[in-house]
Amino acid sequence: MTDDFTAAARRIHANPLGRLMHGQRELFHSNLIAWYFETLPEAADATFQPLTRAGTGRPRDVKREHGHLDLVLHWPEHASLVIENKVFSLPQRAQLAKYQSATATWQPEPALVLLSASTPDFDLGDWRYVSYGELAERILDALPATSSYEVETMRRYAALASDLHRLVSAVDVRSDDEPVWLSGTVLSSIDSSQMRAALQKARAQRVARLLNERIPGLAPPAKGDLSNSTPLVEILEDAKVDGRDVLLGWQFQGDQFRRAVVYRGRGIEGRTAESKQRREEVSRAHPEFFTFPGDHPQHHHGRKEFNHFAPAFVYQYVKTPTLTVGGLIEAAHAVHAQIRGLRD
């Protein structure tokens, strides 16, 4: 993975469009595709019309950020094409259903395309998945054999889309034996801090997706994110213990595996010294909230008895710098089983 990843990262860094992409992500791609549609209409039609169907449509036009829709392409003799654009983030079933509902009254019914660097893990229904790699191929097949500024720009964009697909695909979880997080060697090949952050967050989301697959029925589901430039994944489950509503579970960020509780209710939530003391008193009365899975160190790290993220989050942690995906899944199963036993 490292060689291909590094090569794709270097090509993106050398591509001027790659520099322009940083920090804009979906909006950059939507704007570039809209420019393509307006500037090279014959090539754009050859790229996108096969994704829709013939029919009485609307005057040729492109709309960006139309309501909550990323892109809408219109043609006089074809149904409109709605494009939902996902670069680093994972497609969401509920979001696609919402966007489809927003077009339910359109006549004729539009074609729906999910443009994403990540393969969806659910039934798309009426949506059609197009990867960034496929988009690159479609553009290159449609471009004329000329070297105008517009054509060369789109050739560079096709190269960027292809390399971006390779880069994002590399953060997918392929084995339980992998480390949870991307290695420093891999990340050091990325020149842009924004790109590094986006890829780390993408990795966290994919680890969370795998946890949700392996432990069905989590409420709330596993979550992957980035906080303070460090990726994290967590499972915090609804529970009622001794009549108190809490979220119980764990969080893994960097090399810290945390057993955590999030308190709810007046008098215990807050940023005052009194509310903090109350959280510590309740936590001290419930050491089971902070029991680490058997394969982990059993004595928490740090000088403090409890660590806090105000206004409600309390945790203890151990360091697990070599934790693998499989090890994290085992730990998640163990904590999940324990929480089920603690519920009132």
N, C-alpha and C positions, 0 to 999 in steps of 0.2 A: 504493500500500500504506500509506503513512504516515498518511493521513487516517483510513482505516478502522481501522487499528491503534490510533491514538491515541484514537479515539472508543470503541472496545471497551475499551481500558485504563481510560479514565475511568469508563465505566459499571461495570466491575468494582470500581474503587476506591470508587465511591459506593454499591455494593451491600453491605449489612452482611454478607451471606453470603460475599462476596468477601474481606472482611477476615478472617473466620473460617477461610477456606480456606488462607490463607498458612501455609506451614510444615507442613501436614498432607497436602495433595494427595490421593493416592488414598484414604487413610483417611477424609478428610473426606467425599468423595463416597460412599464405601461406607456410612458412618454415616448420611448424609442419605437415601440411597435406602432403607436399612433402616427408618429412621423413617417415611418415606413409606409403605412397605409395611405397617407396623403401625398408622399413624394414619389413613390414608385408604385403607382396603382396597379399596373399589370402584374408585376411580380408579387405584390401583396395579395392580389386576388388569387393568383395561382397557389400562394401559400395557405390562405385561410378559407377560400370558398369550398374546397373539398371537405371541410369540417362541418359545413352546414348543408342545406338542401335547396333545390330550386323552389321558387314560389314567389308570390307577389309581395314585395318588401317595401322599403322606404327609399327615399333618395340617398345616394351614396354619402356616407358620413361616418365619422368616428367620434365617440364620446368617452371621455376619461372621467373617472370618479362620478359616474352617473348614478345619483343616489349613493348606495353602498357598493355599486358594481364597478370593478376596476376598469374594464374596457367593454364597450359595445360597438360592434362593427355593423353598419347597415349597407345593404345593396338594393337596387330597384327590383332585381329579378331573383333574389335569394332571401331566405329567412335571415333575420338578424343573428349575429353570433355574439354571445356573452362570454367573456373570458374572466375567470377568477384566477388571480396571479399569486402564487406562493413560491418564495425563493428559499428561505431558510426555515420558516415555520412549517409545521405539519398541517395538512388539510384537516378540516373539521367537518364532520357530517352535519352537525346542527347549523353551521354557518352556510353550507351549500344549500340546505333545505330552505333556509331563510331567504337566500338570494333567488332560489327558484320560485318561491312564493311571490316575490316581488315582481316577477315577470309573468305570472300566471294569466293575466288578462291581455297580454300582448297578442296581437293578431298580425301575421301568423305567429305561431308559437316559435320562440327563438331556439337555436341550438346552444347548448351549454358546454363549455370547455373549461376544465381545470388544468391550468398550466402550472406545473409544479416540478421542483427538483427532487421531490420525494414521492415515491409510489404510495398511494393511499392504501390503508389497511382495512377498508370497509367497502361495501357495495355502493357504487356511485349512482345507481339508478339511471336517471336520464343524462347525467353528466358524463362527458368523455375525458379521459385522462390523456394529456399530452405532456411529455417530459421536455425539459429544456434541451436535452439532446436531440429529441425528435424535432423540436422547433428549429434547431440549427440546421438539420438536414433538409427540412422543408424550405427554409430560406435559401440555402445554397442551391437547391434544385431549381428554384424559381428565378434566381437572379440572371439577368442577361449577361452575355459574354463581353462586357465593356468594362472600362476602368474609370468611370465617372466618380466624382466625389461621393455621390449618393450610393452608388453600388459598392464602392470600396468601404464605405461606412458600414453598410449592412454585412459585408463579408467579415469585417472586424467584429461586428456584433454577433454573427453566427459563431465565430471562434470563441468569443466570450461566453455565449450561452452553453456551448459544448464543454468548455473548461469548467464553468460554474457547476454544471451537472456532475462532472467528475469529482469536483471538490466536495460538494454537499453529499454525494453518494458515499464518499469515504468515511463520513461520520456515522453511517448506519452501523448497528450492532450485528455482527456476523457470527460471533461465537461467545459462549458463556465464559470462555477462558480469557477474553480480552480484559485489560484494565477498564475500569468504569470511565475514566476520563482520557481525553486525547493526550498523548505524550508531549513532553517539552520539545522533543526532536521534531515532531510533526508541526507543532504550533510555531516553532522558530522559523519555519519556511514561509510563514505568512508575514509580509511586510506591514500590512495595514492592521492597526490595533482594532479598528471597527470590524474587519473581517474575522480576526481572531475571536473577538467577543461573540460575533454572530454564529461562528462555527461551534464554539463551546456551548452556547445556549442550544443550538440545534442538537448537539450530542446529548445534552441533558434531557431534551424533549423526547429523543428516541429511546433513551434508557427508561424514561417514565412510561412511554408507550409499551415497551416490553414488559414492564412490571404490571401494567394493567391487563396485558394478555395473560400473564402467568398467574395472577391473583384476581380473578374476575369478581365483580361485585363490590369493589372498594368504594366507600362513600365517606368523604369525597375521593375521587380517583387520584392516583399518583400524579405528581406535578414536577416538571422539569423547568428550570429557569436559570437566570444569571443574576447574582447579587454581589455588589462590590467587586465587579470584574472577575468573579469566581463562580463556576457552574455549581448548581445544586440540584438534587432530586430529593423528593420527600413524599412520605405517606403519613398523613395526619387524619385519623379516622374519628368520626362522631362517636361519642360514648357518654354514658351517664354513670358516674361512680359516686357512691354515697350520696345520691340525690343531686349531684352537681354535674352540669353539662360541661364537657371538655372536649378538646381534640387531643387524641393520644397517638403517639407513633414515633417516627424517627425522621431525621434529615441527614443527608450526606452532602457535605460541601467541602471542596478541596480534599484534604486528607482527614477531615473530622467526621466521624460517625457520631451523631447526636441522638440520644433518647430525649424526647421532648413532650411537653404538654402545653396546650394553649387554653388558658382559663377564660371562662365567660361569666359575666354577671357583675352587678354593682358591688363596689367595695373591694374587688379583687383585680379588676381591670383598671389600669391607669398608670400615670407616670410619677405619682407621688411616692415618697419614701414609705408611707403607710401601706399603700397598695402593694408595693414591692415586698415589704415585710410579710404581708398577708399571703402572698403567693409562695414565699419561701416556707412559711409555717405549714401550709397545706401540702406543699411538695415534700417537706420533711416527714409528714405523717403518711406519705404514700411512696416509700422507696421503690415499690414495684413499677412505678411510672418510669423509672430510670434503670431498669434491669437490661443489661446488654446481652445480645445473643451469645450462645455458648462459645463460638469460635473467636469471639472478640475479647480483647482485654476486659477484665471485670472491674478494675479500679479506674475511676474517671480521672482525666487529666485536668490540669489547670489548678491555680491556687485557690480559687473560690469553690465553695460548696455547690453553688448554683450560678449559672450564667443566664442573662436575661436579654431579650429583645422586647423592650416596652412597646405596647402596654400590657401584653398578656402572655408572651412566649417565655417559657423557662426550660432550660436544658442542662444536661451534663454530656460530656463527650469523651471519646477515646480516639486515638489516632490510628488510622488504618490505611497507610499510604499505598499498600500493594493490593488493595481490595479489587477483586475481579467482578465482572458482571454477574457471574454465577454465584459468587460469594454474597453479593448484595441481594440477589434474589432469595438465597437461603435465609439471610438475616431478615428480609422483609416477611417471608413466610412465618418465621419464628415470632416476630413481634405481632404480626396479625393474629396468630393463634393465641398469644398471650392476651391481647386486647379483648378478644372474644370471651375469654375466661374472666376478665375483670368487669365486664359490663353488668350493671344491675339487672 
